[in-house]
Amino acid sequence: MAQLGSERLYLEDIQDRLPAAGSLESADSAGYVDMLITSWAKNVLLVQAAEFNLRTELQDFEDLVEQYRNDLLKHAYIDRYINQHLDTSISDSEIKEYYEANKSSFELKERIVQAKYTAAPIGAQKINEAKRWFISSSQYDKFLDWADVFATNQSNYQDSLWVPLEDFIAEIPIDVRNPYTYFTRTKKFTCEDTVLVYFVEVNDVRLEDNYSPLEYVEERVRKVLLNKRRLKLIERIEANIIEDAIEEGTLIIY
């Protein structure tokens, strides 16, 4: 199909890049083939020019290619071994034990909150009564019954989940100078925009520069423990390979 010095391009080399039969006019199809041939020729010529002009560096490139190939092979082998042998089950007691022993590594860098909200249309029936029921501990069940009927929106977070304070207040139309102080002092409050009334319940708030609650960093601890297991497996692979080579006599250390 095309020849450039000792290099040849055959139809099967570009078969998968050709358009489906009948999808192009014959003239367009021929032009597309010419483009593929020209692209192939440019690539061959550039490689040949590089080999000629970079003769002194050629061995360095070959060494890099060989090292890259070896690294890819090692990485693929280790990944397969780990996927087959890594125990990914981490118990709650393991997580808690590691957290307690390494609390200093989990310093809190931001203000966080355990809170949730329910929202209902600002024009919903008995909306003012619902605000009073929500605040009152003795009438809270009335609010829950009312919310079952009229609530149209709720937070993505439950009050047992720690989330950044800034993320939470971004979801509600509250405008206070110091959200941390407000949330610390006010465990239940309502706020509203032009559409919805938000019924907000605050369970707890934490200030930065404290230790992160375990629940807030649990997934992070889990990843740390998994990574430690992964590193131990890699050490085991490397140690086993050396031991096997010594036992088989293929590795002799003088």
Buried (B, 14 or more C-beta within 10 A) or exposed (E): EBEBEEBEBEEEEBEEEBEEEEEBEEEEBEEBBEEBBEEBBEEBEEEEEEEEEEEEEEEEEEEEEEEEEEEEEEEEEBEEBBEEEEEEEBEEEEBEEBBEEEEEBBEBEBBBBBBBBBBBBEEBEEBEEBBEBBBEEEBBEBBEEBBEEBBEEBBEBEBEBBBBBEEBBEBBBBEEEEBBEBBBEEBBBBBBEEEBBBBBBBBBBBEEEEBBBBEBBBEBBBEBBBEEBBEEBEEEBEEEEEEEEEEEEEEEEE
